[in-house]
Amino acid sequence: MLKKSPDATSSDLPEDPIKNLIYFHARSLPHLLALLIRPPKGFPPEDAKLLVIDSVSGLFPSYFPNPSEFKSRLPQSGITDKMQIQWLMNRKWNVTSDLGNQLVKLAATHGLAILLVNQTHTRIRGQPRATLCPVLAGGTWENSVHVRIAIFRDFLPEDEGDSKGVHFAEVMKRAGKTLSLRLDENIDGLRGIDKTPPPLILPQVPIETSLSASQRKRKVDEIADSQDEDSDEEFGWVEGDDAGLSDGAG
C-alpha cells in the first residue's frame, strides 16, 4: 500500500517512495479476506492512494482445486449429496464475488486505486489459438475489473531482426469492456530500464565570466608577443648583422 507523501506537492516527488509503503503479509486466503472484508481499525490509512495485492490468485488453488481434481477427490471424501457437491463446486465463485465487491467498495469509499496481480493459464479448448486467461475470471468478478492488462513473453517477427523473446503488455479490457479484437494499438513491447549511470553534467559557466576570461587571455597573449613595428627582433636580426650587410654590399 502506497501512502501520499505529507511533504510532497503537485510539482515534486518524494525522495524515497519506499518510505511511504506499508506492507501486509497475508499468509492464507482467510487472512486476506479478513483483512479486506473485516478490516482492522485504521485500515486502509486515510492518506493511502494505491493498494496492490500480489498475487490475488495465488492463494486460491490450495483451497479451491480445479474441477477435475475436485471430482477425483469426491470418492475419498464420502460426499454423495448432489446439492452439497454443487455448492462446493460453486463456492470458489462465491468467494471471488465477495472479494471483488469488497475491493470495489474500498476503492469507492477511500478513493483508492487498486492493482491486482492475477496469474494466468493457457487455454486451448474452445479457442481459435492458445490463449492466456486469468486464473480469477468470469461471473461477477468481471464486473469488478475495470481494466485488464496482460504481460506475456513472445517472439518478434523474423523481419524485425532480433529473434529473442521480449515482453509485451496487451490491453485486454478497457473501461469495463472486454476487447474481443486484438489490435496492434493495444499491444506494446516493454522496454528495459537503463541502469547505466547518467553522464556527468558539468556546471555551466556564466557567459559574462567566460567572455571576460577569454578577453583576459587574449590581452596577456598580445602583451607577450607584441613588439615594436621597427624592432629588429621581428625579423630575427642579430646585433652586428647590419655591419656585415654593409660590408658585403660594398
C-alpha positions as CSV (number, residue, x, y, z in Angstrom):
1,M,0.0,0.0,0.0
2,L,1.4,3.4,-1.0
3,K,0.7,6.5,1.0
4,K,0.8,10.1,-0.2
5,S,3.9,11.8,1.0
6,P,3.0,14.6,3.5
7,D,5.8,16.8,2.2
8,A,5.1,16.3,-1.5
9,T,3.4,18.9,-3.6
10,S,1.9,18.6,-7.0
11,S,5.2,19.6,-8.7
12,D,7.6,17.3,-6.9
13,L,8.0,13.7,-5.9
14,P,9.2,12.2,-2.6
15,E,12.9,11.5,-2.4
16,D,12.4,7.9,-1.4
17,P,8.9,6.4,-2.3
18,I,9.7,3.2,-0.4
19,K,9.3,5.1,2.9
20,N,5.7,5.6,2.0
21,L,5.0,1.9,1.5
22,I,3.0,-0.2,4.0
23,Y,3.4,-4.0,3.7
24,F,0.9,-6.5,5.0
25,H,1.6,-10.2,4.7
26,A,-1.5,-12.3,4.2
27,R,-0.4,-15.9,5.0
28,S,-3.6,-17.5,3.5
29,L,-6.8,-16.8,1.7
30,P,-8.8,-16.4,5.0
31,H,-6.2,-13.9,6.2
32,L,-6.6,-11.8,3.0
33,L,-10.4,-12.0,3.2
34,A,-10.4,-11.0,6.9
35,L,-8.1,-8.0,6.2
36,L,-10.3,-6.7,3.4
37,I,-13.9,-7.7,4.5
38,R,-13.4,-7.1,8.2
39,P,-10.5,-4.6,8.2
40,P,-8.9,-3.6,11.5
41,K,-9.1,0.0,12.7
42,G,-7.1,2.4,10.6
43,F,-7.0,0.2,7.5
44,P,-6.6,1.4,5.0
45,P,-4.9,4.6,6.2
46,E,-6.5,7.9,5.3
47,D,-3.6,9.0,3.2
48,A,-3.4,5.8,1.2
49,K,-3.7,6.2,-2.6
50,L,-2.7,2.8,-4.0
51,L,-3.4,-0.7,-2.9
52,V,-1.5,-3.6,-4.6
53,I,-2.3,-7.3,-4.0
54,D,0.4,-9.6,-5.3
55,S,-1.0,-12.0,-6.1
56,V,-4.7,-12.2,-5.7
57,S,-4.9,-15.6,-7.4
58,G,-2.0,-17.3,-5.7
59,L,-4.0,-18.1,-2.5
60,F,-6.9,-19.8,-4.2
61,P,-5.5,-23.2,-5.6
62,S,-4.8,-24.7,-2.1
63,Y,-8.5,-24.1,-1.1
64,F,-10.3,-24.5,-4.4
65,P,-8.7,-27.1,-6.7
66,N,-9.7,-27.3,-10.3
67,P,-12.9,-29.2,-11.2
68,S,-11.2,-32.3,-12.4
69,E,-9.1,-32.6,-9.3
70,F,-12.1,-31.8,-7.2
71,K,-14.1,-34.7,-8.8
72,S,-11.2,-37.1,-8.3
73,R,-11.3,-36.4,-4.5
74,L,-15.1,-36.9,-4.1
75,P,-14.9,-40.7,-3.6
76,Q,-12.4,-40.3,-0.8
77,S,-14.4,-37.6,0.9
78,G,-17.6,-39.7,1.0
79,I,-19.8,-36.8,-0.1
80,T,-22.7,-38.1,-2.3
81,D,-25.3,-35.4,-2.0
82,K,-25.6,-33.6,-5.3
83,M,-26.7,-30.4,-3.8
84,Q,-23.7,-30.3,-1.5
85,I,-21.3,-31.2,-4.3
86,Q,-22.8,-28.4,-6.5
87,W,-22.4,-25.9,-3.6
88,L,-18.8,-26.9,-3.1
89,M,-18.0,-26.5,-6.8
90,N,-19.6,-23.0,-6.8
91,R,-18.0,-22.0,-3.5
92,K,-14.9,-20.5,-5.3
93,W,-17.0,-18.2,-7.4
94,N,-19.0,-17.0,-4.4
95,V,-15.8,-16.2,-2.5
96,T,-14.4,-14.5,-5.6
97,S,-17.5,-12.4,-6.0
98,D,-17.4,-11.3,-2.3
99,L,-13.8,-10.3,-2.7
100,G,-14.4,-8.3,-5.9
101,N,-17.3,-6.5,-4.4
102,Q,-15.3,-5.6,-1.3
103,L,-12.4,-4.2,-3.4
104,V,-14.8,-2.0,-5.3
105,K,-16.3,-0.8,-2.1
106,L,-12.8,0.1,-0.7
107,A,-11.8,1.9,-3.9
108,A,-15.0,4.0,-3.9
109,T,-15.0,4.7,-0.1
110,H,-11.4,5.7,0.3
111,G,-10.5,7.0,-3.2
112,L,-8.0,4.2,-3.8
113,A,-6.5,2.9,-7.0
114,I,-6.4,-0.9,-6.7
115,L,-3.9,-3.0,-8.6
116,L,-4.4,-6.8,-8.6
117,V,-1.7,-9.2,-9.9
118,N,-3.7,-12.1,-11.4
119,Q,-1.8,-15.2,-12.6
120,T,-2.7,-16.7,-16.0
121,H,-3.0,-20.2,-17.6
122,T,-3.1,-21.3,-21.2
123,R,-6.5,-22.3,-22.6
124,I,-6.7,-24.2,-25.9
125,R,-10.0,-26.0,-25.9
126,G,-12.7,-23.8,-27.5
127,Q,-10.3,-21.1,-28.5
128,P,-9.0,-20.3,-32.1
129,R,-5.5,-20.4,-30.7
130,A,-3.7,-20.9,-27.4
131,T,-4.9,-18.0,-25.3
132,L,-3.7,-16.7,-22.0
133,C,-6.6,-16.5,-19.5
134,P,-6.6,-15.1,-15.9
135,V,-7.0,-17.6,-13.1
136,L,-9.6,-15.5,-11.5
137,A,-12.2,-14.6,-14.1
138,G,-15.8,-15.0,-15.0
139,G,-19.0,-14.4,-13.1
140,T,-19.5,-11.3,-11.0
141,W,-15.7,-11.0,-10.7
142,E,-15.6,-9.5,-14.2
143,N,-17.9,-6.7,-13.1
144,S,-15.3,-5.6,-10.5
145,V,-12.5,-5.4,-13.1
146,H,-12.3,-2.1,-14.9
147,V,-9.0,-2.5,-16.8
148,R,-7.1,-5.7,-17.5
149,I,-3.5,-5.7,-18.9
150,A,-1.8,-8.9,-19.8
151,I,2.0,-9.1,-19.6
152,F,3.5,-12.0,-21.6
153,R,6.6,-13.2,-23.4
154,D,6.6,-13.6,-27.2
155,F,9.0,-13.7,-30.2
156,L,9.4,-10.8,-32.6
157,P,8.7,-11.3,-36.3
158,E,11.6,-12.5,-38.3
159,D,11.7,-9.4,-40.5
160,E,12.4,-7.3,-37.4
161,G,15.8,-8.9,-36.9
162,D,16.2,-9.8,-33.2
163,S,14.5,-13.2,-32.7
164,K,15.0,-13.2,-28.9
165,G,11.8,-13.3,-26.8
166,V,10.7,-10.0,-25.4
167,H,7.9,-9.0,-23.0
168,F,4.7,-7.4,-24.2
169,A,1.8,-5.6,-22.5
170,E,-1.6,-6.0,-24.1
171,V,-4.8,-4.2,-23.0
172,M,-7.5,-6.9,-22.8
173,K,-10.2,-4.9,-21.0
174,R,-10.8,-1.2,-21.0
175,A,-13.5,0.9,-19.3
176,G,-15.1,-2.3,-18.1
177,K,-15.5,-3.8,-21.6
178,T,-13.5,-6.8,-22.9
179,L,-11.7,-6.2,-26.1
180,S,-12.6,-9.1,-28.4
181,L,-10.3,-8.0,-31.3
182,R,-6.6,-7.9,-31.0
183,L,-5.3,-4.6,-32.4
184,D,-1.7,-3.5,-32.6
185,E,-2.5,-0.3,-30.9
186,N,-3.4,-2.2,-27.8
187,I,-0.1,-4.1,-27.7
188,D,3.3,-2.6,-26.9
189,G,6.7,-4.0,-26.0
190,L,8.1,-3.4,-22.6
191,R,11.3,-1.5,-22.5
192,G,14.1,-2.3,-20.1
193,I,15.3,0.2,-17.6
194,D,18.7,1.7,-18.4
195,K,20.8,1.0,-15.4
196,T,23.9,2.8,-16.7
197,P,24.7,5.9,-14.6
198,P,23.8,9.2,-16.3
199,P,26.6,11.2,-17.8
200,L,28.3,13.7,-15.6
201,I,27.0,17.2,-16.3
202,L,29.4,20.0,-15.5
203,P,28.1,23.2,-14.2
204,Q,27.6,25.8,-16.8
205,V,29.9,28.8,-16.7
206,P,28.1,32.2,-16.9
207,I,28.5,33.9,-20.3
208,E,29.9,37.1,-18.8
209,T,32.6,35.2,-16.9
210,S,33.5,33.1,-19.9
211,L,33.9,36.2,-22.1
212,S,35.9,38.1,-19.5
213,A,38.3,35.1,-19.1
214,S,38.8,34.9,-22.9
215,Q,39.4,38.6,-23.1
216,R,42.0,38.5,-20.4
217,K,43.7,35.6,-22.0
218,R,43.9,37.5,-25.3
219,K,45.3,40.6,-23.7
220,V,48.0,38.5,-22.0
221,D,49.0,36.8,-25.3
222,E,49.1,40.2,-27.1
223,I,51.4,41.6,-24.4
224,A,53.7,38.6,-24.5
225,D,54.0,38.6,-28.3
226,S,53.8,42.3,-29.1
227,Q,56.9,44.1,-30.4
228,D,57.6,47.5,-31.9
229,E,56.9,47.8,-35.6
230,D,60.5,48.9,-36.2
231,S,62.1,46.3,-34.0
232,D,64.8,44.1,-35.5
233,E,63.8,41.1,-33.4
234,E,60.7,40.7,-35.5
235,F,62.9,39.6,-38.4
236,G,65.5,37.7,-36.4
237,W,68.3,40.3,-36.8
238,V,71.3,39.8,-34.5
239,E,73.4,42.7,-33.4
240,G,76.2,43.2,-35.9
241,D,74.3,41.9,-38.9
242,D,73.8,45.4,-40.3
243,A,77.5,46.0,-40.4
244,G,78.0,42.7,-42.2
245,L,75.5,43.5,-44.8
246,S,77.1,46.9,-45.4
247,D,80.5,45.3,-45.9
248,G,79.1,42.8,-48.3
249,A,77.3,45.4,-50.3
250,G,80.4,47.5,-50.6
